[in-house]
């Protein structure tokens, strides 16, 4: 499965919890949240657009950084 990296403007543990909550609703997703660097690395067969749309449900600024 490809790994995709995203910037998510997270400032606290609540923000990372919101990211965890929305990503856990997708099947077949493994992810790592780096709160200090405001990045989320997602291993999944879902499209980048699907992952972006899912992350945007947190209400945070989200940017696709590329394949990792």
Secondary structure as the mmCIF struct_conf table of DSSP 4:
data_model
#
loop_
_struct_conf.conf_type_id
_struct_conf.id
_struct_conf.beg_label_comp_id
_struct_conf.beg_label_asym_id
_struct_conf.beg_label_seq_id
_struct_conf.end_label_comp_id
_struct_conf.end_label_asym_id
_struct_conf.end_label_seq_id
STRN STRN1 UNK A 3 UNK A 8
BEND BEND1 UNK A 12 UNK A 12
HELX_RH_AL_P HELX_RH_AL_P1 UNK A 13 UNK A 23
TURN_TY1_P TURN_TY1_P1 UNK A 24 UNK A 25
BEND BEND2 UNK A 26 UNK A 28
STRN STRN2 UNK A 29 UNK A 34
TURN_TY1_P TURN_TY1_P2 UNK A 35 UNK A 38
STRN STRN3 UNK A 39 UNK A 44
BEND BEND3 UNK A 45 UNK A 46
HELX_RH_AL_P HELX_RH_AL_P2 UNK A 48 UNK A 56
TURN_TY1_P TURN_TY1_P3 UNK A 57 UNK A 58
BEND BEND4 UNK A 59 UNK A 60
STRN STRN4 UNK A 62 UNK A 67
#
